[in-house]
Amino acid sequence: MMTVFFYSKDHRKGRKQTMKIMGIDIGTTTVSVVMTDTETGKLLAKETVEHNSFLRSSKPEQKLQDPERIYEIVRELLIKQQKENGLPDGIGFTGQMHGMLYVDASGKAVSPLYTWQDGSGEIPLENGKTCAELLQEVGAAASGYGVVTHFYLQKKDQIPKDAVRMTTISDYIAMRLCENTVPVIGLDMAASWGCFDLQRQEFLYEALKHAGVDTSYLPEVRKGHFLIGKTRDGVPVMGSIGDNQASLFGSVRDLEDTVLLNVGTGSQISFVSEEFVECGGSVELRPCTESSYILVGASLCGGRAYAMLEQFYPEVSGTDSGAKMYSRMQEQAEDFLEKYGKEAVWKVDTAFSGTRSDPSRRGMITGIGVENFHPGALTAGVICGILDELHEQYEQMCKLTGKKATRLAGSGNGIRRNPLMRKLAEEMFGMPMYVSEYEEEAACGAALCAGKVLTK
């Protein structure tokens, strides 16, 4: 829930002046635009559209999108919102992390967007090792991370000849709106590319060069949250922040003591630390504010596991009517839990897409008996499996920071549209859950952050 108010510097003279801030979230499948009233914290307008920008590739490991299509959709949405609600006082950007694209000397895209789902980093090279494995010797790296994808393209001589820099999709759209020619990147996005030194706030340049990576394509890293320029209409534009950070800002009332569960296509758990801590395993440390970090645990499947199950049931019955089965699935799971209890559900490992540290890992189902052989036991088991992975990561975070959360927040459609998932999460974490008021958490968080930058 967005409850922070922003005022212009005129408030020092006793005059309170509200601002309209726009937030834009460029997700994996959709673009969301919101317009916020900084005096009330409410949304004046919101719109979410699918960008349908995925490109076909002859290589199954590649997950590509068309950056120009995304840019045109954002531009059309901006024109529409400005006609209906007037020019905003500022624009904040966020978007999908880890992915990258190349731009030329004029700042125009000369490659597709290689998304966070791209699997090129797991393709063995001539020496039998993958780019992800080679760069894990340098620092945090996984397939789909921008530096890993760049290294693979470099190894395969697939970098466009006129490419001069790398950038993220949301940074690209922001620079296009400002007609900038040279991309810059914030700490959030830079760290998401991998092989990044959070304490020194820069890429591991020397180690990357030693590994054979051409670092000349990496953009300048800016610290803190910052403006990159103005649109033709004179609207200030903030450099993009990560969608993880933006969702946190748009969902959490108190950063210091709240653990946030986000369940969408993937799933994440986020917990803020004021101290730098060494992480490992499935927990990653990311930038948050200028004086804090986020400990993040992420699964590659998450909410997608539940969507897969919803598609599985009609295939089994052979009666696919096209109608969604989520309500029926929830009824069956609730009935099973009421009759048999939580201890009788199937034990489901939902790592169906592997993990960042072990892409070859797959899911598993155990605990099936004669007495619990019911679809409700499977549905409840998948929900618990999604939450179990997040809770295990949360317990690691508590050990690393020496503190526990006192509040539980939820975001994402998996949480918002599944009351049973919320109930089971509350039981598992031992706290009541509050859910952000607006579905467009990341776009709201981007607007919130931009408002703070503009009032500094």
C-alpha positions in Angstrom: 0.0 0.0 0.0 1.5 3.3 -1.0 1.2 5.7 1.9 4.2 7.9 1.5 3.4 11.5 0.5 5.7 13.6 -1.7 5.7 17.4 -1.8 7.6 20.0 -3.8 10.2 22.2 -2.2 7.4 24.9 -1.9 6.3 23.2 1.3 9.1 24.9 3.1 7.3 28.2 2.4 4.1 26.8 3.8 2.6 25.7 0.5 1.9 22.1 -0.1 2.0 21.1 -3.7 1.0 17.7 -5.0 2.6 16.0 -7.9 1.5 13.4 -10.4 4.1 10.7 -10.8 3.9 8.0 -13.5 5.3 4.5 -12.9 6.0 2.1 -15.7 6.8 -1.6 -15.2 8.0 -3.6 -18.2 7.4 -7.2 -17.2 8.1 -10.4 -19.0 4.6 -10.6 -20.5 3.0 -7.2 -19.8 3.5 -3.5 -19.5 1.9 -1.7 -16.6 1.5 2.1 -16.4 0.1 3.9 -13.3 -0.4 7.6 -12.5 -0.2 8.4 -8.8 -1.4 11.4 -6.7 1.4 12.1 -4.3 -0.9 14.0 -1.9 -3.2 11.0 -1.3 -1.0 8.1 -2.4 -3.9 6.9 -4.6 -3.8 5.9 -8.2 -5.3 8.3 -10.7 -5.1 5.9 -13.5 -3.7 2.4 -14.3 -3.5 0.2 -17.4 -1.8 -3.1 -18.0 -1.5 -4.6 -21.5 0.3 -7.7 -22.8 3.2 -6.8 -25.1 3.3 -10.1 -27.0 6.9 -9.5 -27.9 8.4 -12.9 -27.8 10.4 -13.8 -30.9 10.7 -17.3 -32.4 14.2 -18.8 -32.4 15.6 -21.9 -34.0 17.6 -22.4 -30.8 15.3 -23.7 -28.0 17.6 -22.3 -25.3 17.0 -18.7 -26.5 14.2 -16.7 -25.0 14.1 -13.5 -27.0 11.8 -10.5 -27.2 11.5 -7.5 -29.6 12.6 -4.3 -27.8 11.1 -2.1 -30.5 7.7 -3.6 -30.1 7.9 -3.0 -26.3 9.1 0.6 -26.9 6.1 1.3 -29.2 3.6 -0.1 -26.7 5.1 2.0 -23.9 5.0 5.1 -26.1 1.4 4.5 -27.1 0.4 4.1 -23.4 2.2 7.3 -22.5 0.4 9.3 -25.2 -2.9 7.9 -24.1 -2.3 8.6 -20.4 -1.1 12.1 -21.0 -4.2 12.9 -23.1 -6.5 11.6 -20.4 -4.6 12.8 -17.3 -2.2 15.5 -18.4 1.6 15.5 -18.3 3.1 13.8 -15.2 5.6 15.6 -13.0 8.0 12.7 -13.4 8.3 9.1 -14.6 9.7 6.2 -12.8 10.8 3.0 -14.6 11.2 -0.6 -13.5 11.2 -3.9 -15.4 12.4 -7.5 -15.7 15.8 -8.0 -14.3 18.8 -10.1 -15.5 18.1 -9.7 -19.2 20.1 -7.6 -21.7 20.2 -6.2 -25.2 22.8 -4.3 -27.3 22.6 -0.8 -28.6 24.6 1.1 -31.3 26.3 4.5 -31.1 23.0 6.2 -31.6 21.4 4.4 -28.7 19.1 2.2 -30.9 18.7 -1.5 -30.3 20.7 -3.7 -32.6 19.8 -7.0 -31.0 16.7 -8.7 -29.5 16.2 -8.6 -25.8 17.8 -11.8 -24.3 15.4 -12.3 -21.3 16.1 -13.7 -17.8 14.7 -17.0 -19.1 17.5 -17.4 -21.7 19.3 -20.7 -21.3 22.4 -19.9 -23.5 24.6 -19.9 -20.4 23.9 -23.6 -19.9 25.1 -24.7 -23.3 28.5 -26.5 -23.0 31.4 -24.9 -24.9 34.3 -26.7 -26.6 36.0 -27.4 -23.3 32.8 -29.0 -21.9 32.1 -26.2 -19.5 29.3 -23.7 -19.8 29.6 -19.9 -19.6 27.6 -20.0 -16.3 30.1 -22.4 -14.8 33.1 -20.4 -16.0 31.8 -17.1 -14.6 30.7 -18.7 -11.3 34.5 -18.8 -10.6 34.4 -15.0 -10.9 31.3 -14.2 -8.8 27.5 -14.8 -8.6 26.4 -15.9 -12.1 23.7 -18.1 -13.6 22.2 -18.7 -17.0 19.9 -15.8 -17.9 22.2 -13.2 -16.1 23.2 -10.5 -18.5 27.0 -10.9 -18.2 26.7 -14.7 -18.7 24.5 -14.2 -21.9 27.0 -11.6 -23.2 29.9 -14.0 -22.6 28.1 -16.8 -24.5 27.3 -14.4 -27.4 30.9 -13.3 -27.4 32.2 -16.8 -27.5 29.9 -17.7 -30.4 30.8 -14.5 -32.3 27.1 -13.5 -32.2 27.4 -9.9 -30.9 26.2 -7.5 -33.6 29.0 -5.7 -35.3 27.6 -2.3 -34.7 26.9 -2.9 -31.0 28.7 -0.6 -28.6 27.0 -1.1 -25.2 24.6 -3.4 -23.3 21.5 -2.3 -21.4 18.3 -3.6 -19.8 14.9 -3.4 -21.4 13.6 -0.8 -19.0 16.7 1.3 -19.1 16.5 1.1 -22.9 12.9 2.4 -23.0 13.8 5.2 -20.6 16.8 6.3 -22.6 14.7 6.2 -25.8 12.1 8.5 -24.3 14.8 10.9 -23.3 16.5 10.6 -26.7 19.8 9.7 -24.9 22.4 7.9 -27.0 24.6 6.4 -24.2 23.0 3.9 -21.7 23.7 4.0 -18.0 22.6 1.5 -15.4 21.7 1.6 -11.7 23.0 -0.7 -9.0 19.8 -2.8 -9.0 20.0 -3.7 -12.6 23.8 -4.0 -12.7 23.9 -6.4 -9.8 21.2 -8.5 -11.5 23.6 -9.2 -14.4 26.0 -11.1 -12.1 29.7 -10.8 -11.3 29.1 -7.6 -9.4 30.8 -6.3 -6.3 28.1 -4.9 -4.1 30.5 -3.4 -1.6 32.6 -1.6 -4.2 29.4 -1.0 -6.3 31.0 -2.0 -9.6 31.4 -5.0 -11.9 34.3 -7.3 -11.2 36.1 -5.9 -14.2 39.6 -7.3 -13.7 38.3 -10.8 -12.9 35.9 -10.7 -15.9 38.7 -9.6 -18.2 40.9 -12.4 -16.8 38.1 -14.9 -17.6 38.0 -13.6 -21.2 34.9 -11.3 -21.0 34.9 -8.2 -23.1 33.9 -5.6 -20.5 33.8 -2.7 -23.0 30.1 -3.3 -23.6 29.2 -2.8 -19.9 27.5 0.6 -19.3 28.4 3.1 -16.7 27.1 2.2 -13.3 25.3 5.0 -11.3 24.9 4.9 -7.6 21.6 5.5 -5.8 18.5 6.5 -7.6 18.9 9.1 -10.3 17.4 11.1 -13.2 18.7 10.3 -16.7 17.1 13.2 -18.5 13.8 14.6 -19.7 11.3 13.7 -22.4 10.6 16.0 -25.4 7.7 17.4 -23.2 10.2 18.2 -20.4 9.1 15.4 -18.0 12.0 14.2 -15.8 12.7 10.5 -16.1 14.3 8.3 -13.4 16.8 5.6 -14.2 15.3 2.2 -14.0 15.1 0.2 -10.7 14.8 -3.6 -10.5 11.4 -5.1 -10.4 12.2 -6.9 -7.2 13.1 -3.6 -5.5 10.1 -1.8 -7.1 7.7 -4.5 -5.9 9.1 -4.2 -2.4 8.7 -0.4 -2.4 5.1 -0.7 -3.7 4.1 -3.5 -1.4 5.7 -3.0 2.0 4.7 -0.4 4.6 7.8 -0.8 6.8 11.0 -2.0 5.0 12.9 -2.8 8.2 10.8 -5.6 9.8 8.7 -7.0 6.9 9.3 -10.2 4.9 7.6 -10.0 1.5 6.3 -13.0 -0.5 5.8 -12.5 -4.2 4.2 -15.3 -6.2 3.7 -14.8 -9.9 5.2 -16.7 -12.8 8.2 -17.2 -10.5 8.3 -16.6 -6.8 10.5 -14.5 -4.5 11.0 -13.8 -0.9 12.6 -10.5 0.1 13.9 -9.4 3.5 15.7 -6.1 4.1 19.1 -5.9 5.9 20.8 -2.7 6.9 24.1 -4.6 7.0 26.1 -6.2 4.2 26.1 -10.0 4.7 27.8 -12.7 2.8 25.2 -14.9 1.2 25.4 -18.3 -0.5 23.3 -21.1 -1.7 19.8 -20.1 -2.7 19.9 -16.6 -1.0 21.2 -13.6 -2.9 22.1 -10.1 -1.6 20.9 -7.2 -3.8 20.9 -3.4 -3.5 17.8 -1.8 -1.9 18.1 1.8 -0.8 21.4 3.8 -0.5 21.8 2.5 3.1 20.3 -1.0 2.9 20.2 -4.3 1.0 17.6 -7.0 0.2 18.2 -10.6 0.9 16.3 -12.4 -1.9 15.4 -16.0 -2.4 13.9 -16.8 -5.8 12.5 -19.9 -7.5 12.4 -20.4 -11.3 9.0 -22.0 -11.2 7.0 -20.7 -8.3 3.5 -19.7 -9.3 4.0 -21.4 -12.7 3.9 -24.7 -10.8 0.3 -24.0 -9.8 -0.6 -22.9 -13.4 0.9 -26.2 -14.7 -1.3 -28.1 -12.3 -4.4 -26.3 -13.5 -3.5 -27.3 -17.1 -2.8 -30.9 -16.0 -6.2 -31.7 -14.6 -8.3 -31.2 -17.8 -5.7 -33.3 -19.7 -6.2 -36.2 -17.3 -10.0 -36.0 -17.5 -10.1 -35.4 -21.2 -12.9 -32.8 -20.7 -11.1 -29.6 -21.5 -13.9 -27.0 -21.8 -11.5 -24.0 -21.9 -12.8 -22.9 -18.5 -10.2 -22.3 -15.7 -10.2 -24.8 -12.9 -8.6 -22.7 -10.1 -11.8 -22.3 -8.1 -12.5 -26.1 -8.2 -8.9 -26.9 -7.3 -9.1 -24.6 -4.3 -12.3 -26.2 -3.2 -10.9 -29.7 -3.4 -7.7 -28.7 -1.5 -9.7 -27.0 1.2 -12.0 -30.0 1.6 -9.0 -32.3 1.8 -7.3 -30.2 4.4 -10.5 -30.0 6.5 -11.0 -33.8 6.4 -7.4 -35.1 6.6 -5.2 -32.3 7.9 -2.1 -30.6 6.5 0.1 -33.6 7.5 -1.7 -35.8 4.9 -1.0 -33.7 1.8 1.5 -34.9 -0.8 5.0 -33.7 -0.4 5.8 -31.8 -3.6 9.2 -30.3 -4.6 8.2 -27.6 -7.1 11.6 -27.1 -8.6 10.2 -28.2 -12.0 12.4 -25.7 -13.8 15.5 -26.4 -11.8 17.1 -23.8 -9.6 19.7 -21.0 -10.2 22.4 -23.0 -8.6 21.3 -26.3 -10.1 19.4 -26.0 -13.4 19.4 -29.7 -13.9 17.3 -30.3 -10.7 13.7 -31.4 -11.2 10.6 -31.6 -9.0 9.5 -34.6 -7.0 6.3 -35.9 -5.4 6.3 -38.2 -2.3 4.1 -39.2 0.5 1.4 -40.8 -1.6 -0.7 -43.4 0.2 -4.0 -45.2 -0.2 -5.7 -43.0 2.3 -4.6 -39.7 0.8 -4.9 -40.5 -2.9 -7.0 -37.5 -3.8 -6.5 -34.5 -6.2 -7.0 -32.2 -3.2 -3.8 -33.7 -1.6 -1.8 -32.9 -4.8 -3.2 -29.3 -5.1 -2.5 -28.5 -1.5 0.9 -30.2 -1.8 1.9 -27.9 -4.7 0.9 -24.8 -2.8 2.8 -26.0 0.2 5.8 -26.8 -2.0 5.9 -23.3 -3.4 5.7 -21.9 0.1 8.2 -24.4 1.6 10.9 -23.3 -0.7 10.4 -19.7 0.2 10.2 -20.4 3.9 13.5 -22.4 3.8 15.1 -19.4 2.2 13.6 -17.1 4.9 15.1 -19.2 7.6 18.5 -18.8 6.0 18.0 -15.1 5.9 17.2 -15.0 9.6 20.4 -16.9 10.4 22.4 -14.5 8.1 21.0 -11.3 9.6 20.4 -12.5 13.2 16.9 -11.0 13.1 13.3 -12.1 12.3 10.5 -10.3 10.6 7.5 -9.1 12.6 5.3 -8.5 9.6 4.4 -10.6 6.5 3.4 -9.0 3.2 2.2 -10.6 0.0 2.1 -9.5 -3.6 1.7 -11.1 -7.1 -1.3 -12.8 -8.6 -0.5 -16.1 -7.0 -0.9 -14.6 -3.6 -3.7 -12.1 -4.5 -6.0 -14.6 -6.2 -5.5 -17.6 -4.0 -6.9 -17.3 -0.5 -5.7 -20.8 0.4 -2.1 -19.9 -0.4 -2.4 -16.8 1.8 -3.9 -18.9 4.7 -1.2 -21.6 4.4 1.5 -18.9 4.2 0.2 -17.3 7.4 0.3 -20.6 9.2 3.8 -21.4 7.9 5.3 -18.0 8.8 3.3 -17.6 12.0 2.1 -14.0 11.1 -1.0 -12.5 9.5 -0.4 -11.4 5.9 -1.4 -8.1 4.4 -1.6 -7.7 0.7 -0.7 -4.5 -1.2 -3.7 -2.4 -2.2 -2.9 -2.2 -5.9 -2.1 -5.1 -8.2 0.5 -3.0 -10.1 3.0 -3.2 -7.2 6.2 -2.7 -9.2 4.8 0.2 -11.3 3.6 1.8 -8.0 7.0 1.3 -6.4 8.7 2.9 -9.4 6.5 5.9 -9.1 7.1 6.1 -5.3 10.9 6.0 -5.9 10.7 8.6 -8.7 8.8 10.9 -6.4 11.5 10.7 -3.7 14.2 11.5 -6.3 12.3 14.5 -7.5 11.8 16.0 -4.0 15.5 15.6 -2.9 
